[in-house]
């Protein structure tokens, strides 16, 4: 692959009507021809844009030889009908129209979209099993590549079916001198290739070896170059759009000013030296260049997600060059950002639930409260009710961290391993620490069920884990 090219932004799909064509194809990725999956004929999926209060009509056309669908990760929209229903099954050769009606008060920030196929099998017009390889539709021939195991989230995300989604423009909430700063969308994904240049796909258990050597790319580029002027402040929209692996980001010699997490404006900014991004995580951060010319690297640092999980090496991601005419220093951003949700610390708790995450010794089967996911079967017998707040205790009895993700709504983290967390933000993905010395990892969260009845899905966002059982839902009723 070719490294060191100028950073390019992903293509954008804007407007109230959008079409996504999902295909299996060969395409150029960082200067090398690879075989994988793509949206709209490009190596990098287009960034979708939407505005609070708008309705986006999105047509998904499935040119794949297997079933697929879409999940709009983090959007606060209905989990039913033609909105964000993960049970939708789009057969090969079929088309599905999504209508994404965003509420007028929807938070402005960074989200993403991806296949959520969950091993789906759905009937096609010809009566074939749409999840099976080698099938054909009337009037068309669609042989399935032997390298692709059909019907799971991990394979389709890993092969290319994920991209960024931006709601509004969170620069509008910054002090006036910063509202016109450059915004960079940085989509983090990794790729493993076989000798023939095909993106590796899962085996009979539908799992990719997430701990194997992998190439980390940003916007489909290998170690691109991002240029900033001395003293310049930029907004970086960071998206972990990969299937399985973690990023522990560090910009050598700098701190990040976090203004949004998982698309939600923060109630208190922070300035960490690193931000940990498990699969599905997003951060909106401000970065201010040094006053003098120079260079540094955005890196992912060495990280292990537990003795039963994977260990990832330090890797350079983006070379940041400071060059050109200096820019006057902008104001310091601190405190709450406009649109930050209210603190739930004193909210009445309508119900308390326990969610236990576990796996077998081989690390190939995964469970929620001792059960593997089955369509139409929740681990809970009691529904959640609109207009209430619930407190959930998430425990992890496995030897690896599990990133817990909830569809439809963000939540507030109350404590981690017994340590109370001061309120600074809400989020839709939280890392539940692994068990140590027979003591489970524990995270307590509070979830506001403000609106949208239906099945609110939750799962580990390591895609191989949700594919193999670590997923369920809560039924939300009026």
C-alpha positions, 0 to 999 in steps of 0.5 A: 500500500502507498503511505504518506499521501495528503489526507483526503476527506470521505466523499459525502452523500448530502440532501434529503434523498440518498441512495446507497448501493451495496456491492461486492467488488474490487476497488483501490484501497491506499493504492492497492487493488483489493476485493471486498464490499463497498457502498456507491463504488468507492473504497471509502463509504460516503459520509451521510449528513442530516439536520435536526428536524429533517427527514432523510429518505435513504434507499439501500440497493443490495447488489451483494450475493447475501442479505444485508441491512443498515443500522444508524448507530447512535441516532435517536429515531424510531427502532421500528418500521422504515426507520432504524429497525435491525430486523429489516432484511434486504435480500440480494437484488432487493431494495429497501427505503429507510425514512430517518425522521430526526427530532428537532432537538436531536443532538448535533455531532458524529454518528455512523452507519453500518450493516447489522445483518445478524445472520439474517435469512429472508425470503426473496421474490424467487423463493430462495434463501437469501442468506445462502451463497451461490443462489440466483435471482430471477433474471440475474446471476449472482454467484457468491465469492467463496471467500465470503461467509454470508449473513453476519455483521462482522464480515460485512463491516470488515469488508467495507460496509460502514461509514460516518454520519454527521448530524448538524454541525457542532461547531455552531456550539463553539465560541464565535471565533471557532465556528468557521474552523476546519473540520476533519472527519477521520474514519478509523478502520483496519483491513486484513488481506489474503495473498490474492488481495481479498479482505479476509472473512470469517470461518465457519464460526463467522469470526475473523481473527481480530488479534491477527496482524492488521493494517490500520487505515484512516479514510482508507489511507495508509499513514496520510499527512494532515497539515495545520498552520501554527496555532490553528485549531481544528475539529476532528470527528473521530469514528471507530468504524471497524468491526472488532478492534480498539484504538487508544489515540494519542497525539504526541505532545498534545491533548484533545479537548473533548466537546462531544462523545458518541454524538452528544455535546458534553456537559463538561469539556475534558482535555485527556492525552489519550482517548480510548475508542472501542468498536463503535465509539466516536469523539468530537475533539478540538486540536490546536497546533503548536505555535512553531512549525514541526510535525507529530503523529496521531498514534494508537498506543499499545493496548490489551482488552484483557487476558482472554482478548487481544493485545494491539501494538503501537501504530502510527496513523496520521502524520500531522505537519505544522507549516505555513503562516501562523494563526492567532490563538482562539479562545479556550473552550470549557464547560458545557456545550449547547445541547448537553443533556440534563444530569440523571443523578436525581431522576426517579428510578422506575426499574432496575435491571441486571445484564451479565456478559459472559463467554465460553472458554473457547471464546467462540460463543457469547451470552447475555444473562446466560442466553444467546441471542434469538430473534424475537426473544428478550432476556427481560420479561418486564417491558420498559415504559416511556417517560421513565428512567431505569438503572441497569447494572452491567457485569462482565464475567469474561476475561476480556472487555466488552463494549456495551452499545444500546440502540435508540438512546444514549445513557449516563454512566453512574459508576465503573467498578464501584467508583462514582462517575461525575456527570460530564456527558451521555453516551451510547457505548461504554466499555465494561471491564473484564473480570479480575481475580474472580471479581466481575467488571461492573458498570452502572448506567441510567437510561431515559426512555423518553420516546419511541416504543418498540424493541431497543436492542443492546449488544457487545459492539465487538462484531464477532461477539454480537454475531455469536450471541452477545445481544438482546433487546428490551421491549419499550411500551407506552 
